[in-house]
Amino acid sequence: MNNFFKVVIPVGLILLLLWVLVPAPQVAERMNDMPWQIELFENGSSKALGIHLGQDSLEDVMRLYGPPEGMALFAATADGKDMSLEAYFGTVRNGPLAAKLVLVLEASREEMFAMGERALTRKPGPSGAYQWLLAEPDKALMQSRRIKSLTYIPLYGQLDEEFFKTRFGEPASRARVDEKVERWFYPDKGLSILIDQEGKEVLQYVMPRDFRLMEMNPDRR
């Protein structure tokens, strides 16, 4: 009997120590900032992908996703009409999803024209849009600018319609672009989704209070 206690008591102490010292297994955390998790605010703004539109700055976004791959002015034509000031990220991750992310930053027309005058160079991009590479002093001021809108392009394309219906619901309206491309509109979320049967889908987020502008200019980022 003495031998029995000599064995059982030390083993019991070891098990007790293990129970105290070894941390309990953690419950898997809920995935946050997924593309369909959109938070709405009373002032007509929204938060998507962890970014509060109209409030958060590029610096805030960099805390989430690191530094942007590039920053530039873009316009559809060489004369610089309808310019937008953008920062773009090659790859961002939200849970298991990877995507390209483009931010449109708040800037007045006068500010953008002035930046265009100071730009290092202007060149046409692959899409035909023109790109102005910013001078370093203008780049340095970009981090304090607030985010106006987001464009999210999943790296894995040709997601089926059911994928989006399940997560975002039925769109309020649709617009046919061509035989294989359709645009879905969610005005209450400030969201449009370009569904492409052969290419990559594109999700565009604006503040719901600005959504009417998106419907009027669906091709503008």
C-alpha positions in Angstrom: 0.0 0.0 0.0 2.8 2.4 0.8 4.3 1.8 -2.6 1.0 2.6 -4.2 0.8 6.0 -2.5 4.5 6.7 -3.4 3.5 6.3 -7.1 0.0 7.8 -7.1 0.7 11.0 -5.1 3.6 12.3 -7.3 1.7 11.5 -10.5 -1.3 13.4 -9.1 0.9 16.4 -8.3 2.3 16.4 -11.8 -1.2 16.3 -13.4 -2.3 19.2 -11.1 0.7 21.3 -12.1 0.0 20.6 -15.8 -3.7 21.6 -15.3 -2.6 24.9 -13.6 0.3 25.8 -15.9 -0.8 24.7 -19.4 -3.2 27.3 -20.8 -6.7 26.1 -21.9 -7.2 25.8 -25.6 -8.4 29.0 -27.1 -11.8 29.1 -28.9 -11.3 30.1 -32.5 -11.9 33.8 -32.8 -14.7 35.1 -35.1 -13.3 36.5 -38.3 -13.6 40.2 -38.3 -13.5 42.8 -41.1 -14.8 40.4 -43.8 -16.1 42.1 -47.0 -19.8 41.5 -46.1 -19.4 42.8 -42.5 -20.5 46.5 -43.1 -21.3 48.7 -40.1 -23.7 51.7 -40.7 -23.7 54.9 -38.8 -26.5 57.5 -38.2 -24.5 60.2 -40.0 -24.8 58.2 -43.3 -21.2 56.9 -43.2 -20.1 53.3 -43.0 -17.3 51.0 -42.0 -16.1 48.1 -44.2 -12.9 46.0 -44.1 -12.1 47.7 -40.8 -12.1 51.1 -42.4 -14.5 53.9 -41.4 -15.2 55.9 -44.5 -15.1 59.6 -44.2 -13.3 59.3 -40.8 -10.3 57.1 -41.0 -7.1 58.3 -42.6 -4.5 56.5 -44.7 -2.4 56.3 -41.6 -5.2 54.4 -39.8 -5.4 51.9 -42.8 -1.7 51.4 -42.7 -2.0 50.1 -39.1 -4.3 47.4 -40.4 -2.7 46.5 -43.7 0.8 47.9 -43.7 2.2 50.5 -46.2 0.6 50.9 -49.6 2.3 49.6 -52.7 1.9 52.9 -54.4 0.2 56.4 -54.3 -0.8 58.4 -57.4 -3.3 60.6 -59.1 -5.5 58.9 -61.7 -7.7 60.2 -64.5 -9.6 58.6 -67.4 -8.1 61.2 -69.8 -4.8 63.0 -70.3 -6.3 66.4 -69.5 -6.8 65.4 -65.9 -10.6 65.7 -65.7 -12.3 63.7 -63.0 -9.0 63.1 -61.1 -8.9 60.8 -58.1 -6.2 60.6 -55.5 -5.5 56.9 -54.7 -3.4 54.6 -52.6 -3.3 50.9 -53.6 -2.3 47.8 -51.8 -1.1 44.7 -53.8 -2.5 42.1 -51.4 -4.5 42.4 -48.2 -6.0 39.6 -46.2 -9.3 39.3 -44.4 -9.6 35.9 -42.8 -9.0 33.4 -45.6 -9.6 35.9 -48.4 -6.9 37.8 -50.3 -7.5 40.8 -52.4 -6.2 44.0 -54.0 -7.4 47.1 -52.2 -7.6 50.6 -53.7 -8.4 53.6 -51.5 -9.7 56.9 -52.9 -8.6 59.7 -50.6 -10.3 63.0 -49.9 -8.8 66.0 -51.8 -10.3 69.0 -53.5 -10.1 69.5 -57.3 -7.7 72.4 -56.8 -5.4 70.3 -54.6 -5.3 67.5 -57.1 -4.5 69.8 -60.0 -1.7 71.4 -58.0 -0.3 67.9 -57.2 -0.5 67.1 -60.9 1.6 70.1 -61.7 4.2 69.0 -59.2 4.1 65.3 -60.3 7.3 63.6 -61.3 5.8 62.1 -64.4 2.5 61.2 -66.2 1.9 58.0 -68.0 -1.0 55.9 -69.3 -1.8 52.7 -67.3 -2.8 49.3 -68.6 -6.5 50.2 -68.4 -6.0 53.3 -70.5 -6.3 55.7 -67.5 -3.6 58.2 -66.9 -1.4 58.1 -63.8 0.5 60.9 -62.2 3.4 59.8 -59.9 3.4 62.2 -57.0 6.3 64.3 -55.8 7.8 63.3 -52.5 6.4 66.3 -50.5 2.9 65.4 -51.6 3.4 61.7 -50.8 4.5 62.7 -47.3 1.1 64.5 -46.7 -1.0 61.5 -47.9 -1.1 59.7 -44.6 -3.3 62.3 -43.0 -5.9 62.3 -45.7 -9.2 60.6 -45.0 -10.6 57.7 -46.9 -13.5 58.6 -49.3 -14.2 55.2 -50.9 -12.8 51.6 -51.2 -12.4 49.2 -54.1 -11.8 45.6 -53.2 -10.8 43.0 -55.9 -10.6 39.4 -54.7 -7.5 37.7 -56.1 -9.6 34.6 -56.8 -12.0 35.5 -59.6 -15.2 34.0 -60.9 -16.9 33.6 -57.6 -20.5 32.5 -58.4 -23.5 34.7 -57.7 -24.6 32.4 -54.9 -21.5 33.3 -53.0 -22.5 37.0 -52.9 -26.2 36.4 -52.4 -25.5 34.3 -49.3 -23.3 37.0 -47.8 -24.8 40.3 -49.0 -28.4 39.3 -49.7 -30.4 40.1 -52.8 -29.4 43.4 -54.4 -31.8 46.3 -54.5 -31.2 46.7 -58.2 -29.1 45.3 -61.1 -27.6 46.8 -64.2 -26.4 44.7 -67.2 -23.0 45.8 -68.5 -22.7 43.2 -71.2 -23.6 39.6 -71.8 -21.2 38.3 -69.1 -20.9 41.3 -66.7 -23.6 42.6 -64.3 -23.5 45.2 -61.6 -25.4 44.8 -58.3 -26.4 47.7 -56.2 -26.9 47.8 -52.4 -27.8 51.5 -51.6 -28.4 50.8 -47.9 -24.9 49.4 -47.6 -23.2 51.9 -49.9 -22.0 49.0 -52.0 -21.9 47.9 -55.6 -20.6 44.6 -56.8 -19.4 43.9 -60.4 -20.1 40.3 -61.2 -18.0 39.0 -64.0 -18.5 35.5 -65.4 -15.0 35.4 -66.9 -12.9 37.9 -64.9 -12.5 39.1 -61.3 -15.3 40.5 -59.3 -15.0 44.1 -58.0 -16.6 45.4 -54.8 -16.9 49.2 -54.4 -17.8 50.8 -51.1 -18.8 54.4 -50.5 -20.7 56.0 -47.7 -24.4 55.3 -48.1 -25.1 59.0 -48.1 -23.0 59.3 -51.3 -24.4 56.2 -52.9 -26.5 58.1 -55.5 -23.2 59.4 -57.0 -22.0 55.9 -57.5 -25.2 55.0 -59.4 -24.8 58.0 -61.6 -21.1 57.2 -62.2 -20.8 53.4 -61.9 -17.3 53.2 -63.6 -15.7 55.8 -61.3 -13.7 54.5 -58.5 
